[in-house]
């Protein structure tokens, strides 16, 4: 799959976001969790990849099935600020 620079950037942004589940990335871009991990490994420096993996590993908000009922949206209200 060939992704535009804009889509690559968006996938990286979504992967870093705490409240954006892997399922949302799969729905938009057709990449499951293992595809996202592989993509992030290719796109990030090794230290950044390790930081990202430690951040998302076991994080309940990154998986729809593990989320609590209190998580009702895929992003933080301050995420999309007008510039």
N, C-alpha and C positions, 0 to 999 in steps of 0.2 A: 504494500500500500504506500503510495506517495502522498505525503501531506505537505500542504503549503506552509511557508514559514509562519504565517498567522495561526494556522491550526496547530502546528507544533508548539508554538508559544502558549496557546490557549490550553492545550493538554497539560503542559507543565504547570501552568497557573492552577488549573483545576486539581491536579494531583497534590499540589502543596496546600490547597485550601482544606482546612480541618473539616468543614461541614459538607464538602462535596464528595458524595460516595463514588466508589469505583463504578457502580452501576450507572451513574449519570454519564460518566466518560464513555462507557460501553454503549449507552443509548445514542449518544451524539456522534461518536467516532468509530464505533464497532470494535473497540479495544477492550478485552477483558482485563482483569487485574494482573495476570501474568504478562500480558502484552504491555500494559502500562509500566510495570516494573522493568521489563526489558528495554522499553523505550527510554525510561528515565536513566537507566544505566548507560545507555548510548549517548544521551544528550548532556548529562551533567558531569562535572568533574567528580573524581572518585570520592573526595571528601564531602562534596555536596550530596552525592548519591547516598553515602552512608548516613549522613545527617537526616535526609529525607526518609530513608528506610526505618531508622530508629524512631522517627516521629510518627510514621503511619502504622507501623507494626502494632497490632493489637488495639488500635484506636477504633472505638465503637462507632464513631460518627462516619467512618470511611466505608461502612457496610450497612445497607438499608436494613437487613435482617437483624443486626445487632443494636440498632438505634433504639433509644427510649422514646416514648410517646411525646416527650417534651421537645424533641427535635423535629420541627415541622417544616423546615425549609432547608435548601441546599447551600445557603450562603449566609454570612453574617450581614446584618443590616447596614454596616458601615463599609462593606466590601466594595460596592460600586459607587464611588464618590465621583461627582461631577468635577471635571478638571477645567 
